[in-house]
Amino acid sequence: MMRFKRFDVVVTAFPYADDLLMKKRPAVCIASLRPFRNIELYWVLMITSTKLKGWQGDIAVTDLKRAGLPIPSIVRTAKIACVDASLIEKKVGILDTATKTAVQKTVQGLFS
């Protein structure tokens, strides 16, 4: 059974796109995969508090308390990672309905 659900906000090691390093940060689960019985994977989107270089597809988290985030944050939908369940430290919250809807629409647009 998968431990995390779609739109759960988690703390995980998130890989840099341009480096081999990883940074512990919040992320939102958008899909869970179990390709084999002993492998549990999650597709996650980066959550960041940066105000630098707003990217197309960035979505502000509307309800920070529900998401378990201490400061204003955005979901950076262009930064998707596939992480092993062992890299996810904990669940801290879940996205509110408005943010879920915006994330889902934006991610679907990326794949169409």
DSSP file (Angstrom, degrees, kcal/mol; ACC not computed):
  #  RESIDUE AA STRUCTURE BP1 BP2  ACC     N-H-->O    O-->H-N    N-H-->O    O-->H-N    TCO  KAPPA ALPHA  PHI   PSI    X-CA   Y-CA   Z-CA
    1    1 A M              0   0    0      0, 0.0     2,-0.2     0, 0.0    39,-0.0   0.000 360.0 360.0 360.0 137.2    0.0    0.0    0.0
    2    2 A M        -     0   0    0      1,-0.1    32,-0.0    30,-0.0    30,-0.0  -0.517 360.0-151.6 -74.6 137.9    1.3    3.5   -0.9
    3    3 A R  S    S+     0   0    0     -2,-0.2     2,-0.3     2,-0.0    -1,-0.1   0.793  75.3  49.5 -81.6 -29.7    2.0    5.7    2.1
    4    4 A F  S    S-     0   0    0      4,-0.0     2,-0.2     6,-0.0     3,-0.1  -0.854  71.2-147.3-117.7 149.2    1.4    9.0    0.5
    5    5 A K    >   -     0   0    0     -2,-0.3     3,-2.1     1,-0.1    24,-0.3  -0.658  37.6 -72.5-111.8 165.9   -1.5   10.2   -1.6
    6    6 A R  T 3  S+     0   0    0      1,-0.3    24,-0.2    -2,-0.2    -1,-0.1  -0.330 119.1  16.1 -56.9 132.5   -1.9   12.7   -4.4
    7    7 A F  T 3  S+     0   0    0     22,-3.5    88,-2.2     1,-0.3    -1,-0.3   0.460  86.9 142.5  76.8   6.4   -1.6   16.3   -3.3
    8    8 A D  E <   -A   94   0A   0     -3,-2.1    21,-2.5    86,-0.2     2,-0.6  -0.552  49.7-133.5 -67.0 140.6    0.0   15.4    0.0
    9    9 A V  E     +AB  93  28A   0     84,-2.8    83,-3.1    19,-0.2    84,-1.5  -0.889  35.8 173.8 -97.4 125.6    2.7   17.9    1.0
   10   10 A V  E     -AB  91  27A   0     17,-2.9    17,-2.3    -2,-0.6     2,-0.5  -0.802  35.5-121.3-127.3 164.9    5.9   16.0    2.1
   11   11 A V  E     +AB  90  26A   0     79,-2.5    78,-2.6    -2,-0.3    79,-1.1  -0.964  49.3 152.4-106.7 125.8    9.4   16.7    3.1
   12   12 A T  E     -AB  88  25A   0     13,-2.6    13,-2.5    -2,-0.5     2,-0.6  -0.956  54.4 -92.0-147.9 161.0   11.8   14.9    0.8
   13   13 A A  E     - B   0  24A   0     74,-1.3    11,-0.2    -2,-0.3    74,-0.1  -0.720  47.6-162.8 -73.6 123.1   15.3   14.9   -0.7
   14   14 A F  E     - B   0  23A   0      9,-2.7     9,-2.4    -2,-0.6     2,-0.1  -0.951  13.1-126.3-117.0 126.6   14.7   16.7   -4.0
   15   15 A P  E     - B   0  22A   0      0, 0.0     7,-0.2     0, 0.0     2,-0.2  -0.414  19.0-120.5 -73.9 144.0   17.4   16.5   -6.7
   16   16 A Y    >   -     0   0    0      5,-2.2     3,-0.6     3,-0.1     0, 0.0  -0.579  16.5-136.3 -73.4 144.4   18.8   19.6   -8.4
   17   17 A A  T 3  S+     0   0    0     -2,-0.2    -1,-0.1     1,-0.2     3,-0.0   0.793 101.7  35.8 -72.8 -27.4   18.2   19.7  -12.1
   18   18 A D  T 3  S+     0   0    0      3,-0.0     2,-0.3    -3,-0.0    -1,-0.2   0.128 118.4  43.4-115.2  20.7   21.7   20.8  -12.9
   19   19 A D  S <  S-     0   0    0     -3,-0.6    -3,-0.1     2,-0.2     0, 0.0  -0.957  76.0-117.1-155.5 167.4   23.8   18.9  -10.3
   20   20 A L  S    S+     0   0    0     -2,-0.3     2,-0.1    -5,-0.1    -3,-0.0   0.500  83.4 100.7 -88.7  -4.7   24.1   15.5   -8.6
   21   21 A L        -     0   0    0     -6,-0.1    -5,-2.2     1,-0.0     2,-0.3  -0.312  58.3-150.2 -79.1 163.0   23.2   17.0   -5.2
   22   22 A M  E     -B   15   0A   0     -7,-0.2     2,-0.4    -2,-0.1    -9,-0.1  -0.955   3.2-154.4-130.1 152.1   19.9   16.8   -3.4
   23   23 A K  E     -B   14   0A   0     -9,-2.4    -9,-2.7    -2,-0.3     2,-0.4  -0.990  22.3-119.9-128.6 135.3   18.3   19.2   -1.0
   24   24 A K  E     +B   13   0A   0     -2,-0.4   -11,-0.2   -11,-0.2   -13,-0.0  -0.610  56.3 137.8 -73.0 126.6   15.7   18.4    1.7
   25   25 A R  E     -B   12   0A   0    -13,-2.5   -13,-2.6    -2,-0.4     2,-0.1  -0.970  55.7 -80.9-159.3 166.4   12.6   20.5    0.9
   26   26 A P  E     +B   11   0A   0      0, 0.0    21,-1.9     0, 0.0     2,-0.3  -0.486  48.4 170.9 -74.2 151.7    8.9   20.4    0.8
   27   27 A A  E     -BC  10  46A   0    -17,-2.3   -17,-2.9    19,-0.2     2,-0.5  -0.966  29.7-122.3-152.7 161.4    7.2   18.9   -2.3
   28   28 A V  E     -BC   9  45A   0     17,-2.1    17,-2.3    -2,-0.3     2,-0.3  -0.951  24.0-128.7-113.9 130.2    3.8   17.9   -3.4
   29   29 A C  E     + C   0  44A   0    -21,-2.5   -22,-3.5    -2,-0.5    15,-0.2  -0.575  30.4 169.2 -73.8 131.5    3.0   14.3   -4.5
   30   30 A I  E     +     0   0A   0     13,-3.0     2,-0.3     1,-0.4    14,-0.2   0.547  65.5   7.7-117.3 -14.9    1.3   14.1   -7.8
   31   31 A A  E     - C   0  43A   0     12,-1.2    12,-2.4   -26,-0.1    -1,-0.4  -0.971  57.3-148.6-162.2 149.9    1.5   10.3   -8.5
   32   32 A S  E     - C   0  42A   0     -2,-0.3     2,-0.4    10,-0.2    10,-0.2  -0.952  16.6-170.5-121.5 145.8    2.5    7.1   -6.8
   33   33 A L  E     - C   0  41A   0      8,-2.7     8,-2.9    -2,-0.4     3,-0.1  -0.989  19.6-175.4-136.4 141.8    4.0    4.1   -8.6
   34   34 A R  E     +     0   0A   0     -2,-0.4     6,-0.1     6,-0.2    -2,-0.0  -0.688  13.9 168.0-132.8  80.3    4.7    0.6   -7.6
   35   35 A P  E    S+     0   0A   0      0, 0.0     2,-0.3     0, 0.0    -1,-0.1   0.796  73.7  17.4 -67.3 -27.2    6.5   -0.9  -10.7
   36   36 A F  E >  S- C   0  39A   0      3,-0.5     3,-1.8    -3,-0.1    -3,-0.0  -0.942  90.3-102.4-139.2 160.7    7.6   -3.9   -8.7
   37   37 A R  T 3  S+     0   0    0     -2,-0.3    -1,-0.0     1,-0.3     0, 0.0   0.817 119.8  38.7 -55.0 -36.8    6.4   -5.4   -5.4
   38   38 A N  T 3  S+     0   0    0     -3,-0.0     2,-0.5     2,-0.0    -1,-0.3   0.247 101.8  83.6-102.9  13.1    9.4   -4.0   -3.4
   39   39 A I  E <   -C   36   0A   0     -3,-1.8    -3,-0.5    45,-0.0     2,-0.5  -0.972  50.2-177.9-122.5 126.8    9.7   -0.6   -5.1
   40   40 A E  E     +     0   0A   0     -2,-0.5    45,-2.6    -6,-0.1     2,-0.3  -0.977  11.9 176.7-124.9 117.2    7.6    2.4   -4.1
   41   41 A L  E     -CD  33  84A   0     -8,-2.9    -8,-2.7    -2,-0.5     2,-0.4  -0.844  12.8-160.4-122.1 155.3    8.1    5.6   -6.1
   42   42 A Y  E     -CD  32  83A   0     41,-2.4    41,-2.9    -2,-0.3     2,-0.6  -0.999  15.2-141.5-134.9 138.2    6.5    9.1   -6.1
   43   43 A W  E     -CD  31  82A   0    -12,-2.4   -13,-3.0    -2,-0.4   -12,-1.2  -0.882  35.2-177.9 -90.6 126.6    6.4   11.8   -8.7
   44   44 A V  E     -CD  29  81A   0     37,-2.9    37,-2.6    -2,-0.6     2,-0.4  -0.924  23.1-139.2-129.4 152.3    6.7   15.1   -6.7
   45   45 A L  E     -CD  28  80A   0    -17,-2.3   -17,-2.1    -2,-0.3    35,-0.2  -0.891  32.3-107.7-108.1 140.5    6.7   18.8   -7.6
   46   46 A M  E     -CD  27  76A   0     33,-2.0    30,-2.8    30,-0.7     2,-0.4  -0.374  25.5-157.6 -64.6 139.7    9.1   21.2   -5.9
   47   47 A I  E     + D   0  75A   0    -21,-1.9     2,-0.3    28,-0.2    28,-0.2  -0.989  20.9 173.1-115.2 132.4    7.7   23.7   -3.4
   48   48 A T  E     - D   0  74A   0     26,-2.4    26,-3.1    -2,-0.4   -23,-0.0  -0.954  38.0-151.3-138.6 155.8    9.8   26.8   -2.8
   49   49 A S        +     0   0    0     -2,-0.3    -1,-0.1    24,-0.2    26,-0.1   0.351  58.1 127.0-103.1   2.9    9.6   30.1   -1.0
   50   50 A T        -     0   0    0      1,-0.1    -2,-0.1    24,-0.1    24,-0.0  -0.263  42.4-168.6 -63.7 144.9   11.8   31.9   -3.5
   51   51 A K        +     0   0    0      3,-0.1     3,-0.4    22,-0.0     2,-0.2   0.358  57.6 107.2-108.5  -0.5   10.6   35.1   -5.0
   52   52 A L  S    S-     0   0    0      1,-0.2     3,-0.1     2,-0.0    -2,-0.0  -0.514  84.6  -2.0 -79.8 145.9   13.4   35.1   -7.6
   53   53 A K  S    S-     0   0    0     -2,-0.2    -1,-0.2     1,-0.1    -3,-0.0   0.881  77.7-143.4  44.8  63.8   12.8   34.3  -11.2
   54   54 A G        -     0   0    0     -3,-0.4     2,-0.3     1,-0.1    -1,-0.1  -0.348  18.9-145.2 -54.1 131.1    9.1   33.5  -11.2
   55   55 A W    >   -     0   0    0     -3,-0.1     3,-2.0     1,-0.1     2,-0.2  -0.715  20.8 -98.7-101.5 150.9    8.6   30.7  -13.7
   56   56 A Q  T 3  S+     0   0    0     -2,-0.3    22,-0.2     1,-0.3     3,-0.1  -0.489 114.4  31.4 -60.4 133.3    5.7   30.1  -16.0
   57   57 A G  T 3  S+     0   0    0      1,-0.3    20,-0.8    -2,-0.2    -1,-0.3   0.362  81.7 142.3  94.9  -5.8    3.5   27.5  -14.2
   58   58 A D  E <   -E   76   0A   0     -3,-2.0     2,-0.4    18,-0.2    -1,-0.3  -0.503  33.2-162.5 -66.7 136.8    4.4   28.6  -10.6
   59   59 A I  E     -E   75   0A   0     16,-2.1    16,-3.3    -2,-0.2     2,-0.2  -0.986  14.7-129.5-128.6 124.1    1.3   28.4   -8.4
   60   60 A A  E     -E   74   0A   0     -2,-0.4     2,-0.6    14,-0.2    14,-0.3  -0.480  25.1-120.0 -69.6 137.5    1.0   30.1   -5.1
   61   61 A V        -     0   0    0     12,-2.6    12,-0.3    -2,-0.2     3,-0.3  -0.717  25.4-163.1 -78.6 120.0   -0.1   27.8   -2.2
   62   62 A T  S    S+     0   0    0     -2,-0.6     2,-0.8     1,-0.2    -1,-0.2   0.922  77.0  39.1 -74.7 -47.0   -3.4   29.4   -1.0
   63   63 A D     >  +     0   0    0      1,-0.2     4,-1.8     2,-0.1    -1,-0.2  -0.805  63.4 175.9-111.7  90.8   -3.7   27.7    2.4
   64   64 A L  H  >>S+     0   0    0     -2,-0.8     5,-2.5    -3,-0.3     4,-0.9   0.880  78.5  54.7 -62.8 -40.2   -0.3   27.5    4.0
   65   65 A K  H >45S+     0   0    0      1,-0.2     3,-0.8     2,-0.2    -1,-0.2   0.936 109.2  46.5 -61.6 -47.5   -1.5   26.1    7.3
   66   66 A R  H 345S+     0   0    0      1,-0.3    28,-2.0     2,-0.1    -1,-0.2   0.864 113.1  50.5 -62.7 -35.5   -3.3   23.2    5.7
   67   67 A A  H 3<5S-     0   0    0     -4,-1.8    -1,-0.3    26,-0.3    -2,-0.2   0.618 111.7-122.7 -77.9 -12.2   -0.3   22.5    3.5
   68   68 A G  T <<5 +     0   0    0     -4,-0.9    -3,-0.2    -3,-0.8    -2,-0.1   0.788  63.1 142.6  76.3  27.0    2.0   22.6    6.6
   69   69 A L      < -     0   0    0     -5,-2.5    -1,-0.3    -6,-0.1    -2,-0.1  -0.876  43.0-156.2-107.0 132.1    4.1   25.4    5.2
   70   70 A P  S    S+     0   0    0      0, 0.0    -1,-0.1     0, 0.0    -5,-0.1   0.699  75.3  29.4 -81.6 -18.9    5.5   28.1    7.6
   71   71 A I  S    S-     0   0    0     -7,-0.1     0, 0.0     1,-0.0     0, 0.0  -0.931 103.1 -69.2-138.4 159.7    6.0   30.8    5.0
   72   72 A P        +     0   0    0      0, 0.0     2,-0.3     0, 0.0   -10,-0.1  -0.226  64.2 174.7 -51.1 132.3    4.5   31.9    1.6
   73   73 A S        -     0   0    0    -12,-0.3   -12,-2.6    -4,-0.1     2,-0.3  -0.921  24.4-145.5-142.0 161.0    5.4   29.3   -0.9
   74   74 A I  E     -DE  48  60A   0    -26,-3.1   -26,-2.4    -2,-0.3     2,-0.6  -0.935  20.0-125.5-126.3 152.4    4.8   28.3   -4.5
   75   75 A V  E     -DE  47  59A   0    -16,-3.3   -16,-2.1    -2,-0.3     2,-1.2  -0.889  21.3-150.3 -91.6 121.5    4.5   24.9   -6.3
   76   76 A R  E >   -DE  46  58A   0    -30,-2.8     3,-1.9    -2,-0.6   -30,-0.7  -0.761  14.6-174.5 -94.9  91.2    7.0   25.0   -9.1
   77   77 A T  E 3  S+     0   0A   0     -2,-1.2    -1,-0.2   -20,-0.8   -19,-0.1   0.694  76.4  64.8 -65.5 -20.1    5.2   22.7  -11.6
   78   78 A A  E 3  S+     0   0A   0    -22,-0.2     2,-0.9     1,-0.2    -1,-0.3   0.649  89.6  74.0 -76.5 -13.7    8.1   22.7  -14.0
   79   79 A K  E <   +     0   0A   0     -3,-1.9   -33,-2.0   -33,-0.2     2,-0.4  -0.799  63.4 165.3-106.3  93.7   10.3   20.9  -11.5
   80   80 A I  E     -D   45   0A   0     -2,-0.9     2,-0.3   -35,-0.2   -35,-0.2  -0.882   9.5-178.1-107.4 136.1    9.1   17.3  -11.3
   81   81 A A  E     -D   44   0A   0    -37,-2.6   -37,-2.9    -2,-0.4     2,-0.6  -0.960  24.7-137.9-131.8 152.8   11.2   14.5   -9.7
   82   82 A C  E     -D   43   0A   0     -2,-0.3     2,-0.4   -39,-0.2   -39,-0.2  -0.956  33.4-178.9-106.4 116.9   10.7   10.8   -9.2
   83   83 A V  E     -D   42   0A   0    -41,-2.9   -41,-2.4    -2,-0.6     2,-0.2  -0.911  29.1-116.1-122.3 146.3   11.8    9.9   -5.7
   84   84 A D  E >   -D   41   0A   0     -2,-0.4     3,-2.2   -43,-0.2     4,-0.4  -0.501  31.3-117.6 -71.5 145.3   12.0    6.6   -3.9
   85   85 A A  G >  S+     0   0    0    -45,-2.6     3,-1.4     1,-0.3    -1,-0.1   0.800 112.4  67.4 -55.5 -30.4    9.7    6.4   -0.8
   86   86 A S  G 3  S+     0   0    0    -46,-0.3    -1,-0.3     1,-0.3   -45,-0.1   0.706  94.2  58.6 -66.4 -17.9   12.8    6.0    1.4
   87   87 A L  G <  S+     0   0    0     -3,-2.2   -74,-1.3   -74,-0.1     2,-0.6   0.608  84.4  93.2 -85.0 -12.9   13.8    9.6    0.6
   88   88 A I  E <   -A   12   0A   0     -3,-1.4   -76,-0.3    -4,-0.4     3,-0.1  -0.735  55.1-171.9 -86.9 119.4   10.5   11.0    1.9
   89   89 A E  E     -     0   0A   0    -78,-2.6     2,-0.3    -2,-0.6    -1,-0.2   0.912  57.2 -35.4 -77.2 -45.8   10.9   12.0    5.5
   90   90 A K  E     -A   11   0A   0    -79,-1.1   -79,-2.5     0, 0.0     2,-0.4  -0.987  52.8-100.1-169.8 163.2    7.3   12.8    6.4
   91   91 A K  E     +A   10   0A   0     -2,-0.3   -81,-0.3   -81,-0.2     3,-0.1  -0.824  30.8 176.4 -91.2 135.1    4.0   14.2    5.4
   92   92 A V  E     -     0   0A   0    -83,-3.1     2,-0.3    -2,-0.4   -82,-0.2   0.561  57.7 -46.7-115.1 -14.5    3.4   17.8    6.6
   93   93 A G  E     -A    9   0A   0    -84,-1.5   -84,-2.8   -25,-0.1     2,-0.3  -0.967  53.4 -96.4 175.9-161.5    0.0   18.6    5.1
   94   94 A I  E     -A    8   0A   0    -28,-2.0   -86,-0.2    -2,-0.3   -26,-0.1  -0.989  37.9-100.3-147.1 148.4   -2.1   18.6    2.0
   95   95 A L        -     0   0    0    -88,-2.2   -31,-0.1    -2,-0.3     2,-0.0  -0.408  38.9-115.7 -70.1 145.8   -2.9   21.2   -0.7
   96   96 A D     >  -     0   0    0    -33,-0.1     4,-2.7    -2,-0.1     5,-0.2  -0.299  33.7 -99.4 -73.1 166.4   -6.2   23.1   -0.5
   97   97 A T  H  > S+     0   0    0      1,-0.2     4,-2.5     2,-0.2     5,-0.2   0.884 120.1  50.5 -59.3 -44.6   -8.8   22.6   -3.2
   98   98 A A  H  > S+     0   0    0      1,-0.2     4,-2.0     2,-0.2    -1,-0.2   0.915 114.2  44.1 -63.1 -42.5   -8.0   25.8   -5.2
   99   99 A T  H  > S+     0   0    0      2,-0.2     4,-2.7     1,-0.2     5,-0.2   0.905 111.9  53.6 -69.7 -40.3   -4.3   25.0   -5.3
  100  100 A K  H  X S+     0   0    0     -4,-2.7     4,-2.9     1,-0.2     5,-0.2   0.941 109.5  48.7 -55.5 -48.5   -5.0   21.3   -6.2
  101  101 A T  H  X S+     0   0    0     -4,-2.5     4,-2.3     1,-0.2    -1,-0.2   0.916 113.1  46.4 -60.6 -45.3   -7.1   22.4   -9.1
  102  102 A A  H  X S+     0   0    0     -4,-2.0     4,-2.3     2,-0.2    -1,-0.2   0.907 114.0  48.1 -65.0 -42.2   -4.5   24.9  -10.4
  103  103 A V  H  X S+     0   0    0     -4,-2.7     4,-2.9     2,-0.2     5,-0.3   0.940 112.1  49.0 -63.0 -47.7   -1.7   22.3  -10.0
  104  104 A Q  H  X S+     0   0    0     -4,-2.9     4,-2.4    -5,-0.2    -2,-0.2   0.921 113.0  46.9 -60.6 -45.1   -3.6   19.6  -11.8
  105  105 A K  H  X S+     0   0    0     -4,-2.3     4,-1.8    -5,-0.2    -1,-0.2   0.916 114.5  47.0 -63.5 -43.0   -4.6   21.8  -14.7
  106  106 A T  H  X S+     0   0    0     -4,-2.3     4,-1.6     2,-0.2    -2,-0.2   0.926 112.9  47.7 -66.8 -45.5   -1.0   23.1  -15.1
  107  107 A V  H  X S+     0   0    0     -4,-2.9     4,-1.3     1,-0.2    -1,-0.2   0.901 110.0  52.7 -64.4 -41.0    0.6   19.7  -14.9
  108  108 A Q  H  < S+     0   0    0     -4,-2.4     4,-0.5    -5,-0.3     3,-0.3   0.893 107.5  53.4 -60.4 -37.9   -1.9   18.3  -17.4
  109  109 A G  H >< S+     0   0    0     -4,-1.8     3,-0.7     1,-0.2    -1,-0.2   0.846 103.3  56.5 -64.4 -34.4   -0.9   21.1  -19.7
  110  110 A L  H 3< S+     0   0    0     -4,-1.6    -1,-0.2     1,-0.2    -2,-0.2   0.840 111.4  43.2 -64.6 -32.8    2.7   20.2  -19.5
  111  111 A F  T 3<        0   0    0     -4,-1.3    -1,-0.2    -3,-0.3    -2,-0.2   0.401 360.0 360.0 -96.7   1.9    2.0   16.7  -20.7
  112  112 A S    <         0   0    0     -3,-0.7    -1,-0.2    -4,-0.5    -2,-0.1   0.470 360.0 360.0-100.7 360.0   -0.4   17.6  -23.5
